[in-house]
Amino acid sequence: MTQGTDPSTLTSRTAVQLLDGYRTGAFGPVEVTRAALERAEAIRPQVNAFVRLLSDQALEQAAASQERWRRGEPRGLLDGVPVTVKDILLLRGAPTLRGSRAVDPAGPWEEDAPSVARLREHGAVFLGKTTTPEFGWKGVTDSPLSGVTGNPYDPARTAGGSSGGAAAAVALGAGPLALGTDGGGSVRIPAAFCGIFALKPTYGRVPLYPASAFGTLAHVGPMTRDAADAALLMDVISGPDSRDWSALAPAPVSFREGLDGGVRGLRVAYSPSLGGQVAVVPEVAAAVRRAVERLAALGAYVEETDPDFSDPADAFHTLWFSGAARVVQHLTREQRKLLDPGLQEICAAGARRSALDYLAAVDVRMDLGRRMGRFHDTYDLLVTPTVPRTAFEAGVEAPKGSGHRRWTGWTPFTYPFNLTQQPAASVPVGTDAAGLPIGVQLVAARHADALVLRAAHALYGSGVTPSGS
């Protein structure tokens, strides 16, 4: 094994590249893990991406992996690859505080979430837990417990959320792979703001346990530098788990199979503003249009058209706010005083919703799902901006002067596809004049996760790393 490899070259590699290096003996998991941990420590004061680093455990896992590679007996698809876990998902032996001072850190913490368990089975190295807003309730990442998470390109701006810590960690080289969760855009929003790739899979494709109080809005998804790494991660975390009664059967083939198939012949619907419903910043609109033009140049049949639905914000709010009220229902009066004030507001709003209100929102959801099902009878992919703007100031739920109070006001492209349970990815497609990343969203019919990954891989095969990182 080559000694003295430059740590900066190790932290800039994708998981696929790291595994190639392990196979050839160019470097090993211990060297890579040490470099990733050093990077994670270095960025903590810069962007506040981690609530907890697991340095000792990670190095022990890396040493065991390195011995397996030395014997030519790697455990699985990700043996020795560093990964981070959003602090919403259970990780055995580490507190999962979910961004809240109301959660007792004493535990016990004796169980892995399904996606974490699959990673452990495949030999992944757990670097630590990444930041989240309290209980993952909003589209930016700040909490009473861990403070504000900043953007890798400008720490004074938000990383997005709710998987903001995960996105910042990947963007800045603190592990090439991250697990995030997405109930209304929470892997795609921070991916767009931080210049990385993220996929919200079809609901049930990645098992989830414990079940989310937000119900079938909540997904687990990969956050990576590129679609190839996401496909590899999906091959691991999409394995079945009996604890999730709503999980899908195993995927019929590897997500890596056909990844290089391109987009020639695909029918692509390009909706720049959901039929004029969304005001998109000109630089974002221009970058997304260039991405669509690239799809056309690669052989896709592109038509500018809009899906047939109006903004489902009211229905989403009923489901989301009711879920939030359920999250905190067990807390005492004193514990509730510890909550983020914005979370307290939406919990109160959710508690006022009736069962009939909830069922009316479910009706809207079912109609939206039907409309999108019919839409995808004609079009293989829908392309939109991921977010209509680039990252704004950190520490606020909505941009100042925007007129929005809640995060859903500036994320109209993401949450509709949690209602419909469709696979949707954010792909980095450049930066604005201030150097802030821009993302394009690719959406496909339910169960067409592999198609989203293939189109993303064709559009943009490798991710962006901030200058100076």
Salt bridges, closest charged atoms under 4 A:
ASP20 OD1 - ARG23 NH1 2.96
GLU41 OE1 - ARG44 NH1 3.96
GLU67 OE2 - ARG70 NH2 2.57
GLU67 OE2 - ARG71 NH1 3.62
GLU73 OE1 - ARG71 NE 3.08
ASP79 OD1 - ARG68 NH2 2.68
ASP87 OD1 - LYS129 NZ 2.86
GLU111 OE2 - ARG243 NH1 2.90
ASP112 OD2 - ARG92 NH1 3.64
ASP112 OD2 - ARG120 NE 2.63
GLU121 OE2 - ARG118 NH2 2.92
ASP142 OD1 - LYS138 NZ 2.70
ASP154 OD2 - ARG157 NE 3.16
ASP182 OD1 - ARG188 NH2 2.96
ASP235 OD2 - ARG256 NE 2.65
ASP241 OD2 - ARG118 NH1 2.93
ASP241 OD1 - ARG243 NE 2.92
ASP260 OD1 - HIS457 NE2 2.91
GLU304 OE1 - ARG289 NH2 3.47
ASP308 OD2 - ARG371 NH1 2.62
GLU334 OE2 - LYS337 NZ 3.20
ASP340 OD2 - LYS138 NZ 3.12
GLU345 OE1 - ARG405 NH2 2.86
GLU345 OE1 - ARG406 NH1 3.11
ASP367 OD1 - ARG370 NH2 2.72
ASP367 OD2 - ARG371 NE 2.67
ASP377 OD2 - ARG374 NE 3.84
ASP380 OD1 - ARG267 NH2 3.10
GLU397 OE1 - ARG406 NH2 2.77
